[in-house]
């Protein structure tokens, strides 16, 4: 049974491991740019990946904050602007660890 988001009216569905891996690739690109001091704009790639996944921009941004939360939980740095959220799935830290250095 799908539940619906109050703000977007999009059906909610569980994130697949492959979707999380795709977000980890994007996250790694942003983290590398941040570490290298390269100026980057997050909005466009976030909108593009959200559209390709059939997800809202807000849900993608929340998942990116979950990635930050996984990194914070292991003492690692995270992308500025994606404040760490702690309510991530149990499977997520392992996926993040394999994808984001």
Secondary structure, 3 states (H helix, E strand, C coil): CCCECCCCCCECCCCCHHHHHHHHHHHHHHHHHHHHCCCCCHHHHHHHHHHHHCCCHHHHHHHHHHHHHHHHHCCCCCCCCCCCCCCCCCCHHHHHHHHCC
